[in-house]
Amino acid sequence: MPCSCSIIGQEVFQSGVFPGDTDFRVFRDYGRVPGLDLEFVQNYYWWHTEIDEARRTTSGSLQVASDNIYAILLYFLYSPYLDNPAEFGDQKNVFFDFLGLFVVVYSEGVANAVNAILVVAVVISTANHMRKHSDVQGGCHELRSCDCMYDSTNDASDIANLGCNALVLNPWFGSGD
């Protein structure tokens, strides 16, 4: 079964726009205990209603959740975070799934660096492109400007793809096989 993971859901949940809560919140807010809150998305409209019963959860869903929890626990057991958790402090991560096949996770610092590199790359690419086409004669400067931005955007996209390919995938996310 493919995984599904999106930072967008996390951001919406943390913003308070979605009026939801979780049993895990008390650990996060008062104990500063990091962790994961797993949920089933199939038939989500049953949650916290009179028909929210354990018997409605399929055995396949339980198996996939168990596989993922087992893989996560194994990863955590060998993690350097357990040796001295205070050393790592509070960290925010960017995470997303790639076509439901695997999850990519990287730190907020890496995200900021990637964004800064992309901005610099776009500025350099735009400047180079404009320099190459600055001797264009006639009334096509606006058209060249649009072409330049299109090329720069493509360059930035290529650089972003290279950066994503360089990221290390997290081995703890179980495949559910």
PyMOL commands that set and color helices and strands:
alter all, ss='L'
color gray80, all
select helices_A, chain A and resi 7-15+25-31+44-46+54-56+59-77+80-82+85-87+108-132+141-166
alter helices_A, ss='H'
color red, helices_A
select strands_A, chain A and resi 93-98+102-107
alter strands_A, ss='S'
color yellow, strands_A
deselect
rebuild
show_as cartoon
